[in-house]
């Protein structure tokens, strides 16, 4: 879940959000250090609620762990909402660029939001949650998030080499060590995922490739010279 929350923050990222995420990241690290300090790391294997168990062992009572678990449920709901928000905005941008059908870029004149896009994403996620085992979803989401982080880190290195004078709103500190470490640790975590996750991920990539070859490359506005200067305005909903 920490990887998914980081992915959600990155999806909806901006300078202000990046600054607000720094203390959250530091807090996560401190909690992890406290957890490892309170219990030997080998005892976390196969345990889903390690921090709750630590609180119960330290205090000798169950209610602190119950309170922590309740807070975890609330945080999972908030992360899920942020992920859904980020996904609709990604699809909106792709629809605006012609990579997806126009329904994904249509904006309601009353609310100013992509209503159809949001309904499609919500229905799709609901079907996945109802029909696909949770372990598969968790591992596949982890795979997608880690691959995305690794690709972005590689992109940082490539752009620094190919476009050294590009105007950047934010520059990754500690280049090239930080992006290289990001790729390494993402690869390490990916290597610990089960084999089924690799097969599902390949199937998901095949679906994405089919969408690209069947629709996106024929309708993309990014391939035309007229879109180099400006992108078209969002289309209002009918």
VOGU-815199 format. One line per 5 residues: number of its first residue (from 0); their letters; for each residue x, y, z of N, C-alpha, C. Coordinates in Angstrom, 1 decimal. Example, Ala and Ser with C-alpha at 12.3 -4.5 7.8 and 13.67 -1.06 7.14 Angstrom:
! residues 2
0 = as = 13.2/-5.7/7.8/12.3/-4.5/7.8/13.2/-3.3/7.8 ~ 12.8/-2.2/7.1/13.7/-1.1/7.1/12.9/0.0/7.9
This chain:
! residues 238
0 = xxxxx = 0.8/-1.2/0.0/0.0/0.0/0.0/0.9/1.3/0.0 ~ 2.0/1.2/0.6/2.9/2.4/0.6/3.4/2.7/-0.8 ~ 3.6/1.6/-1.6/4.0/1.9/-3.0/2.9/2.5/-3.8 ~ 1.6/2.0/-3.5/0.5/2.6/-4.2/0.2/4.0/-3.9 ~ 0.4/4.3/-2.6/0.2/5.7/-2.1/1.3/6.6/-2.8
5 = xxxxx = 2.5/6.1/-2.9/3.5/6.9/-3.5/3.2/7.1/-5.0 ~ 2.7/6.1/-5.6/2.3/6.2/-7.0/1.2/7.2/-7.2 ~ 0.2/7.2/-6.3/-0.9/8.1/-6.4/-0.4/9.6/-6.2 ~ 0.5/9.8/-5.3/1.0/11.1/-5.1/1.8/11.6/-6.3 ~ 2.5/10.7/-6.9/3.3/11.0/-8.1/2.4/11.4/-9.3
10 = xxxxx = 1.3/10.6/-9.4/0.3/10.9/-10.5/-0.3/12.3/-10.4 ~ -0.7/12.7/-9.2/-1.3/14.0/-9.0/-0.3/15.0/-8.6 ~ 1.0/14.8/-8.9/2.0/15.6/-8.3/2.1/17.0/-8.9 ~ 2.6/17.9/-8.1/2.9/19.3/-8.4/3.9/19.7/-7.4 ~ 4.4/21.0/-7.5/5.4/21.4/-6.6/4.9/21.4/-5.2
15 = xxxxx = 3.7/21.9/-5.0/3.2/22.0/-3.6/3.0/20.6/-3.0 ~ 2.4/19.7/-3.8/2.2/18.3/-3.3/3.5/17.6/-3.0 ~ 4.6/18.0/-3.9/5.9/17.3/-3.6/6.4/17.8/-2.3 ~ 6.3/19.1/-2.0/6.8/19.5/-0.7/6.0/18.9/0.5 ~ 4.7/18.8/0.3/3.9/18.2/1.4/4.1/16.7/1.5
20 = xxxxx = 4.6/16.0/0.5/4.9/14.6/0.6/6.2/14.3/1.3 ~ 7.1/15.3/1.4/8.4/15.0/2.0/8.3/14.7/3.5 ~ 7.5/15.4/4.3/7.4/14.9/5.7/6.7/13.6/5.8 ~ 5.7/13.3/4.9/5.1/12.0/4.9/6.0/10.9/4.6 ~ 6.9/11.1/3.7/7.9/10.1/3.4/8.9/9.9/4.6
25 = xxxxx = 9.3/11.0/5.2/10.1/10.8/6.4/9.4/10.1/7.5 ~ 8.1/10.4/7.7/7.4/9.7/8.7/7.3/8.2/8.4 ~ 7.1/7.8/7.2/7.0/6.4/6.8/8.4/5.7/7.2 ~ 9.5/6.4/6.9/10.8/5.8/7.2/11.0/5.7/8.7 ~ 10.5/6.7/9.5/10.7/6.6/10.9/9.8/5.4/11.5
30 = xxxxx = 8.6/5.3/11.0/7.7/4.2/11.4/8.4/2.8/11.1 ~ 8.9/2.7/9.9/9.6/1.5/9.5/10.8/1.2/10.4 ~ 11.6/2.2/10.7/12.7/2.0/11.6/12.3/1.6/13.0 ~ 11.2/2.2/13.5/10.7/1.9/14.8/10.1/0.5/14.9 ~ 9.5/0.0/13.8/8.9/-1.3/13.7/10.0/-2.4/13.7
35 = xxxxx = 11.1/-2.1/12.9/12.2/-3.1/12.9/13.0/-3.1/14.2 ~ 13.0/-1.9/14.9/13.7/-1.9/16.2/12.9/-2.6/17.3 ~ 11.6/-2.6/17.2/10.8/-3.2/18.2/10.6/-4.7/18.0 ~ 10.9/-5.2/16.8/10.7/-6.6/16.5/11.7/-7.1/15.5 ~ 12.2/-8.3/15.6/13.2/-8.8/14.7/12.6/-8.9/13.3
40 = xxxxx = 13.3/-8.5/12.3/12.7/-8.4/10.9/12.2/-9.7/10.4 ~ 12.8/-10.8/10.9/12.3/-12.1/10.4/10.9/-12.5/10.9 ~ 10.5/-11.8/11.9/9.1/-12.1/12.4/8.0/-11.5/11.7 ~ 8.4/-10.6/10.7/7.3/-10.0/9.9/6.9/-10.8/8.7 ~ 7.6/-11.9/8.4/7.3/-12.7/7.3/5.9/-13.4/7.5
45 = xxxxx = 5.0/-13.2/6.4/3.7/-13.8/6.4/2.7/-13.1/7.3 ~ 3.1/-11.9/7.8/2.2/-11.2/8.7/1.6/-9.9/8.0 ~ 0.3/-9.8/8.0/-0.3/-8.7/7.3/-0.4/-7.4/8.1 ~ -0.5/-7.5/9.5/-0.6/-6.4/10.3/0.5/-6.3/11.4 ~ 1.7/-6.1/10.9/2.9/-6.2/11.8/2.8/-5.1/12.9
50 = xxxxx = 2.5/-3.9/12.5/2.5/-2.8/13.5/1.4/-3.0/14.5 ~ 0.3/-3.5/14.2/-0.8/-3.7/15.2/-0.3/-4.8/16.2 ~ 0.4/-5.8/15.6/0.9/-6.9/16.5/2.0/-6.3/17.5 ~ 2.8/-5.4/17.0/3.8/-4.8/17.8/3.2/-4.0/18.9 ~ 2.2/-3.2/18.6/1.5/-2.4/19.7/0.9/-3.3/20.7
55 = xxxxx = 0.3/-4.5/20.3/-0.3/-5.4/21.2/0.8/-6.0/22.1 ~ 1.9/-6.3/21.6/3.0/-6.9/22.4/3.6/-5.9/23.3 ~ 3.8/-4.7/22.9/4.4/-3.6/23.7/3.5/-3.2/24.8 ~ 2.2/-3.0/24.5/1.3/-2.5/25.5/0.6/-3.6/26.3 ~ 0.5/-4.8/25.8/-0.2/-5.9/26.4/-1.7/-5.7/26.3
60 = xxxxx = -2.2/-4.8/25.5/-3.6/-4.7/25.3/-3.9/-4.7/23.8 ~ -5.2/-4.9/23.5/-5.6/-5.1/22.1/-6.1/-3.7/21.5 ~ -6.6/-2.8/22.3/-7.2/-1.6/21.7/-6.2/-0.7/20.9 ~ -4.9/-0.6/21.3/-4.1/0.3/20.5/-3.9/-0.3/19.1 ~ -3.8/-1.6/19.0/-3.7/-2.2/17.6/-5.0/-2.0/16.8
65 = xxxxx = -6.2/-2.1/17.5/-7.4/-1.9/16.9/-7.6/-0.4/16.4 ~ -7.1/0.5/17.1/-7.1/1.9/16.7/-6.3/2.1/15.5 ~ -5.1/1.5/15.5/-4.2/1.6/14.4/-4.8/1.0/13.1 ~ -5.4/-0.2/13.3/-6.0/-0.8/12.2/-7.1/0.0/11.6 ~ -7.9/0.7/12.5/-9.0/1.5/12.0/-8.4/2.7/11.2
70 = xxxxx = -7.3/3.3/11.6/-6.7/4.3/10.9/-6.2/3.8/9.5 ~ -5.7/2.6/9.5/-5.2/2.0/8.3/-6.3/1.9/7.2 ~ -7.5/1.5/7.7/-8.6/1.3/6.8/-9.0/2.7/6.2 ~ -9.0/3.7/7.0/-9.3/5.1/6.5/-8.3/5.5/5.5 ~ -7.0/5.3/5.8/-6.0/5.7/4.9/-6.1/4.9/3.6
75 = xxxxx = -6.4/3.7/3.6/-6.6/2.9/2.4/-7.7/3.5/1.5 ~ -8.8/3.9/2.1/-9.9/4.5/1.4/-9.4/5.8/0.7 ~ -8.7/6.6/1.5/-8.2/7.9/0.9/-7.2/7.7/-0.2 ~ -6.3/6.7/-0.1/-5.4/6.4/-1.1/-6.1/5.9/-2.4 ~ -7.1/5.1/-2.2/-7.9/4.6/-3.3/-8.6/5.7/-4.1
80 = xxxxx = -9.1/6.7/-3.3/-9.7/7.8/-4.0/-8.7/8.6/-4.8 ~ -7.5/8.8/-4.2/-6.5/9.5/-4.9/-6.0/8.8/-6.2 ~ -5.9/7.5/-6.1/-5.5/6.7/-7.2/-6.6/6.8/-8.4 ~ -7.8/6.7/-8.0/-8.9/6.8/-9.0/-8.9/8.2/-9.6 ~ -8.7/9.2/-8.8/-8.6/10.6/-9.3/-7.4/10.7/-10.3
85 = xxxxx = -6.3/10.2/-9.9/-5.1/10.2/-10.8/-5.3/9.5/-12.1 ~ -6.0/8.3/-12.0/-6.2/7.5/-13.2/-7.1/8.2/-14.2 ~ -8.2/8.9/-13.7/-9.1/9.6/-14.6/-8.4/10.8/-15.3 ~ -7.5/11.4/-14.6/-6.7/12.5/-15.2/-5.7/12.1/-16.2 ~ -5.1/10.9/-16.0/-4.2/10.3/-17.0/-5.0/10.0/-18.2
90 = xxxxx = -6.1/9.3/-18.1/-6.9/9.0/-19.2/-7.5/10.2/-19.9 ~ -7.8/11.3/-19.2/-8.2/12.5/-19.8/-7.1/13.1/-20.7 ~ -5.9/13.1/-20.1/-4.8/13.7/-20.9/-4.6/12.8/-22.2 ~ -4.7/11.5/-22.1/-4.5/10.7/-23.2/-5.6/10.9/-24.2 ~ -6.9/11.1/-23.7/-8.0/11.3/-24.7/-7.8/12.7/-25.3
95 = xxxxx = -7.3/13.7/-24.6/-7.1/15.0/-25.2/-6.0/14.9/-26.3 ~ -5.1/14.0/-26.1/-4.0/13.9/-27.1/-4.4/13.0/-28.3 ~ -5.6/12.4/-28.2/-6.1/11.5/-29.3/-5.7/10.1/-29.1 ~ -5.1/9.7/-28.0/-4.6/8.4/-27.8/-5.8/7.4/-27.4 ~ -6.9/8.0/-26.9/-8.1/7.3/-26.5/-9.3/8.0/-27.1
100 = xxxxx = -10.4/7.2/-27.1/-11.7/7.8/-27.7/-12.1/9.1/-27.0 ~ -12.8/10.0/-27.7/-13.2/11.3/-27.1/-14.0/11.3/-25.8 ~ -14.6/10.2/-25.5/-15.4/10.1/-24.2/-14.5/10.4/-23.0 ~ -13.2/10.1/-23.1/-12.3/10.2/-22.0/-11.9/11.7/-21.8 ~ -12.1/12.5/-22.8/-11.7/13.9/-22.7/-12.9/14.9/-22.6
105 = xxxxx = -14.1/14.4/-22.6/-15.3/15.2/-22.5/-15.4/15.7/-21.1 ~ -15.7/17.0/-20.9/-15.8/17.6/-19.6/-17.2/18.1/-19.4 ~ -17.8/17.8/-18.3/-19.1/18.3/-18.0/-19.1/19.8/-17.9 ~ -20.0/20.5/-18.6/-20.0/22.0/-18.5/-20.5/22.5/-17.1 ~ -21.2/21.6/-16.4/-21.7/22.0/-15.0/-20.6/21.8/-14.0
110 = xxxxx = -19.9/20.7/-14.0/-19.0/20.4/-12.9/-17.5/20.7/-13.3 ~ -17.3/20.8/-14.6/-15.9/21.0/-15.1/-15.0/19.7/-14.9 ~ -15.6/18.6/-14.8/-14.9/17.3/-14.6/-15.2/16.3/-15.7 ~ -14.4/15.4/-16.0/-14.6/14.3/-16.9/-15.6/13.2/-16.4 ~ -16.9/13.5/-16.4/-17.8/12.6/-15.7/-17.8/11.2/-16.4
115 = xxxxx = -17.9/11.1/-17.7/-18.0/9.8/-18.4/-16.7/9.0/-18.1 ~ -15.6/9.7/-18.1/-14.3/9.1/-17.8/-14.3/8.5/-16.4 ~ -14.8/9.3/-15.5/-14.8/8.8/-14.1/-15.8/7.6/-13.9 ~ -16.9/7.6/-14.6/-17.8/6.5/-14.5/-17.2/5.2/-15.1 ~ -16.5/5.4/-16.2/-15.9/4.2/-16.8/-14.8/3.6/-15.9
120 = xxxxx = -14.0/4.5/-15.3/-12.9/4.0/-14.4/-13.5/3.3/-13.2 ~ -14.5/4.0/-12.6/-15.2/3.4/-11.4/-15.8/2.0/-11.7 ~ -16.5/1.9/-12.8/-17.1/0.6/-13.2/-16.0/-0.5/-13.4 ~ -15.0/-0.1/-14.1/-13.9/-1.1/-14.4/-13.2/-1.5/-13.1 ~ -12.9/-0.6/-12.2/-12.3/-0.9/-10.9/-13.2/-1.8/-10.1
125 = xxxxx = -14.5/-1.5/-10.1/-15.5/-2.3/-9.3/-15.6/-3.7/-9.8 ~ -15.5/-3.9/-11.1/-15.5/-5.2/-11.7/-14.2/-6.0/-11.3 ~ -13.1/-5.3/-11.3/-11.9/-6.0/-10.9/-11.9/-6.4/-9.4 ~ -12.4/-5.5/-8.6/-12.5/-5.8/-7.2/-13.5/-6.9/-6.9 ~ -14.5/-7.1/-7.7/-15.5/-8.1/-7.5/-15.1/-9.5/-8.0
130 = xxxxx = -14.3/-9.5/-9.1/-14.1/-10.7/-9.8/-12.6/-11.3/-9.7 ~ -11.7/-10.4/-9.4/-10.3/-10.8/-9.4/-9.8/-11.0/-8.0 ~ -9.1/-12.0/-7.7/-8.5/-12.2/-6.3/-7.7/-11.0/-5.9 ~ -7.8/-10.7/-4.6/-7.1/-9.5/-4.1/-5.6/-9.6/-4.2 ~ -5.0/-10.8/-4.0/-3.6/-11.0/-4.1/-3.1/-10.7/-5.5
135 = xxxxx = -3.8/-11.1/-6.5/-3.4/-10.8/-7.9/-3.4/-9.3/-8.1 ~ -4.5/-8.6/-7.6/-4.6/-7.2/-7.8/-3.4/-6.4/-7.2 ~ -3.1/-6.8/-5.9/-2.1/-6.2/-5.2/-0.7/-6.4/-5.9 ~ -0.4/-7.6/-6.3/0.9/-7.9/-6.9/1.0/-7.2/-8.3 ~ -0.1/-7.2/-9.0/-0.1/-6.5/-10.3/0.0/-5.0/-10.2
140 = xxxxx = -0.7/-4.4/-9.2/-0.5/-3.0/-9.0/0.9/-2.6/-8.6 ~ 1.5/-3.5/-7.7/2.9/-3.2/-7.3/3.8/-3.3/-8.6 ~ 3.6/-4.3/-9.4/4.4/-4.4/-10.6/4.3/-3.2/-11.5 ~ 3.0/-2.7/-11.7/2.8/-1.5/-12.6/3.5/-0.3/-12.0 ~ 3.3/-0.1/-10.7/3.9/1.0/-10.0/5.4/1.0/-10.1
145 = xxxxx = 6.0/-0.1/-9.8/7.4/-0.2/-9.8/8.0/0.0/-11.2 ~ 7.4/-0.6/-12.2/7.8/-0.4/-13.6/7.7/1.0/-14.0 ~ 6.6/1.7/-13.6/6.5/3.1/-13.9/7.6/4.0/-13.3 ~ 7.9/3.7/-12.0/8.9/4.4/-11.3/10.3/4.2/-12.0 ~ 10.5/2.9/-12.3/11.8/2.6/-13.0/11.9/3.3/-14.3
150 = xxxxx = 10.8/3.3/-15.1/10.9/4.0/-16.4/11.1/5.5/-16.3 ~ 10.4/6.1/-15.3/10.6/7.5/-15.1/12.1/7.8/-14.7 ~ 12.6/7.0/-13.8/14.0/7.2/-13.4/15.0/7.0/-14.6 ~ 14.7/6.1/-15.5/15.6/5.9/-16.7/15.4/7.2/-17.6 ~ 14.1/7.7/-17.6/13.9/8.8/-18.4/14.6/10.1/-17.9
155 = xxxxx = 14.8/10.2/-16.6/15.6/11.3/-16.1/17.0/11.2/-16.6 ~ 17.6/10.1/-16.5/19.0/9.9/-17.0/19.1/10.2/-18.5 ~ 18.1/9.7/-19.3/18.2/9.9/-20.7/18.0/11.3/-21.1 ~ 17.1/12.0/-20.4/16.9/13.4/-20.8/18.0/14.3/-20.3 ~ 18.7/13.9/-19.2/19.9/14.7/-18.8/21.0/14.6/-19.9
160 = xxxxx = 21.1/13.4/-20.5/22.1/13.2/-21.5/21.7/13.8/-22.9 ~ 20.5/13.6/-23.3/20.0/14.0/-24.6/19.6/15.5/-24.7 ~ 19.0/16.0/-23.6/18.5/17.4/-23.5/19.1/18.1/-22.3 ~ 20.4/18.3/-22.2/21.0/18.9/-21.0/20.6/20.3/-20.8 ~ 20.1/21.1/-21.8/19.7/22.5/-21.7/18.2/22.6/-21.6
165 = xxxxx = 17.5/21.6/-21.5/16.0/21.7/-21.4/15.6/22.4/-20.1 ~ 14.6/23.3/-20.3/14.1/24.1/-19.2/13.3/23.2/-18.2 ~ 13.8/23.0/-17.0/13.2/22.1/-16.1/12.6/22.8/-14.9 ~ 11.3/22.5/-14.5/10.7/23.1/-13.4/11.3/22.5/-12.1 ~ 11.8/21.2/-12.2/12.3/20.6/-11.0/13.5/19.7/-11.5
170 = xxxxx = 14.6/19.7/-10.8/15.7/18.8/-11.1/16.0/17.8/-10.0 ~ 16.1/16.6/-10.4/16.3/15.5/-9.4/17.6/15.7/-8.7 ~ 17.7/15.8/-7.4/18.9/16.0/-6.7/19.7/14.7/-6.7 ~ 21.0/14.8/-6.5/21.9/13.7/-6.5/22.0/12.9/-7.8 ~ 21.8/13.6/-8.9/21.9/12.9/-10.2/23.4/12.5/-10.4
175 = xxxxx = 23.7/11.3/-11.0/22.8/10.3/-11.4/22.6/9.2/-10.4 ~ 23.1/9.4/-9.1/23.0/8.4/-8.1/21.5/8.1/-7.8 ~ 20.7/9.1/-7.5/19.4/8.9/-7.1/18.5/8.1/-8.1 ~ 18.5/8.5/-9.4/17.7/7.7/-10.4/18.3/6.3/-10.6 ~ 19.6/6.2/-10.5/20.2/4.8/-10.7/19.8/3.9/-9.5
180 = xxxxx = 19.8/4.5/-8.3/19.3/3.7/-7.1/17.9/3.4/-7.2 ~ 17.1/4.3/-7.7/15.7/4.0/-7.9/15.4/2.9/-8.9 ~ 16.1/2.8/-10.0/16.0/1.7/-10.9/16.4/0.4/-10.2 ~ 17.5/0.5/-9.5/18.0/-0.8/-8.8/17.0/-1.3/-7.8 ~ 16.5/-0.5/-7.0/15.6/-1.0/-5.9/14.3/-1.4/-6.5
185 = xxxxx = 13.8/-0.6/-7.5/12.6/-1.1/-8.2/12.8/-2.5/-8.8 ~ 13.9/-2.7/-9.4/14.2/-4.0/-10.0/14.3/-5.1/-9.0 ~ 14.8/-4.7/-7.8/14.9/-5.7/-6.7/13.5/-6.1/-6.2 ~ 12.7/-5.1/-6.0/11.3/-5.4/-5.6/10.5/-6.2/-6.6 ~ 10.7/-5.8/-7.9/10.1/-6.6/-9.0/10.5/-8.0/-9.0
190 = xxxxx = 11.8/-8.2/-8.7/12.3/-9.6/-8.7/11.7/-10.5/-7.6 ~ 11.2/-9.9/-6.6/10.6/-10.6/-5.5/9.1/-10.9/-5.7 ~ 8.5/-10.4/-6.8/7.1/-10.7/-7.1/6.9/-12.1/-7.6 ~ 5.8/-12.8/-7.4/5.5/-14.1/-7.9/5.5/-14.2/-9.4 ~ 5.7/-15.4/-9.9/5.7/-15.6/-11.4/4.4/-15.3/-12.0
195 = xxxxx = 3.3/-15.5/-11.4/1.9/-15.2/-11.9/1.8/-13.7/-12.2 ~ 2.5/-12.9/-11.5/2.4/-11.5/-11.7/3.0/-11.1/-13.0 ~ 4.1/-11.7/-13.3/4.8/-11.5/-14.6/3.9/-11.8/-15.8 ~ 3.2/-13.0/-15.7/2.3/-13.4/-16.8/1.2/-12.4/-16.9 ~ 0.6/-12.0/-15.8/-0.5/-11.1/-15.9/-0.1/-9.7/-16.4
200 = xxxxx = 1.1/-9.3/-16.0/1.6/-8.0/-16.5/1.9/-8.1/-18.0 ~ 2.4/-9.2/-18.5/2.6/-9.3/-19.9/1.3/-9.3/-20.7 ~ 0.3/-9.9/-20.1/-1.1/-9.9/-20.7/-1.6/-8.5/-20.7 ~ -1.4/-7.7/-19.6/-1.9/-6.3/-19.6/-1.1/-5.5/-20.6 ~ 0.2/-5.7/-20.7/0.9/-4.9/-21.8/0.4/-5.3/-23.2
205 = xxxxx = 0.0/-6.5/-23.4/-0.5/-6.9/-24.7/-1.8/-6.2/-25.0 ~ -2.6/-6.0/-24.0/-3.9/-5.3/-24.2/-3.6/-3.8/-24.5 ~ -2.6/-3.2/-23.8/-2.3/-1.9/-24.0/-1.7/-1.7/-25.4 ~ -0.9/-2.6/-25.9/-0.3/-2.6/-27.2/-1.4/-2.7/-28.3 ~ -2.4/-3.5/-28.0/-3.4/-3.7/-29.0/-4.2/-2.4/-29.1
210 = xxxxx = -4.5/-1.7/-28.0/-5.2/-0.4/-28.0/-4.3/0.6/-28.8 ~ -3.0/0.6/-28.6/-2.2/1.5/-29.3/-2.2/1.3/-30.8 ~ -2.0/0.0/-31.2/-1.9/-0.3/-32.6/-3.2/-0.1/-33.3 ~ -4.3/-0.5/-32.5/-5.6/-0.4/-33.2/-6.3/0.9/-33.2 ~ -5.9/1.8/-32.2/-6.6/3.1/-32.2/-5.6/4.3/-32.0
215 = xxxxx = -4.8/4.2/-31.0/-4.0/5.4/-30.7/-3.1/6.0/-31.8 ~ -2.4/5.1/-32.4/-1.4/5.6/-33.4/-2.1/6.2/-34.7 ~ -3.4/5.8/-34.8/-4.2/6.4/-36.0/-4.9/7.7/-35.6 ~ -5.1/8.0/-34.4/-5.8/9.1/-34.0/-5.0/10.1/-33.1 ~ -3.7/9.8/-32.9/-2.9/10.7/-32.0/-2.7/12.0/-32.6
220 = xxxxx = -3.0/13.1/-31.9/-2.7/14.4/-32.3/-1.2/14.8/-32.1 ~ -0.5/14.0/-31.4/0.9/14.4/-31.1/1.8/14.1/-32.3 ~ 1.3/13.3/-33.3/2.1/13.0/-34.4/2.0/14.1/-35.5 ~ 1.0/15.0/-35.4/0.9/16.0/-36.4/1.7/17.3/-36.0 ~ 2.2/18.0/-37.0/3.1/19.2/-36.7/2.3/20.3/-36.1
225 = xxxxx = 0.9/20.3/-36.3/0.2/21.4/-35.8/0.0/21.4/-34.3 ~ 0.3/20.2/-33.6/0.1/20.1/-32.2/1.4/20.4/-31.4 ~ 2.5/20.7/-32.1/3.7/21.0/-31.5/3.6/22.3/-30.6 ~ 2.8/23.2/-31.1/2.7/24.5/-30.4/1.7/24.5/-29.3 ~ 0.5/23.9/-29.6/-0.6/23.9/-28.6/-1.4/22.7/-28.8
230 = xxxxx = -2.0/22.3/-27.7/-3.0/21.2/-27.7/-4.4/21.7/-27.7 ~ -5.3/20.9/-28.3/-6.7/21.4/-28.4/-7.4/21.5/-27.0 ~ -8.4/22.4/-27.0/-9.1/22.6/-25.7/-10.0/21.4/-25.4 ~ -10.3/21.1/-24.1/-11.1/20.0/-23.8/-12.5/20.1/-24.5 ~ -13.0/19.0/-24.9/-14.3/19.0/-25.5/-15.4/18.9/-24.5
235 = xxx = -16.4/19.8/-24.5/-17.5/19.7/-23.5/-18.4/18.5/-23.7 ~ -19.0/18.0/-22.7/-19.9/16.9/-22.8/-21.1/17.2/-23.6 ~ -21.7/16.3/-24.2/-22.9/16.5/-25.0/-24.1/16.6/-24.1
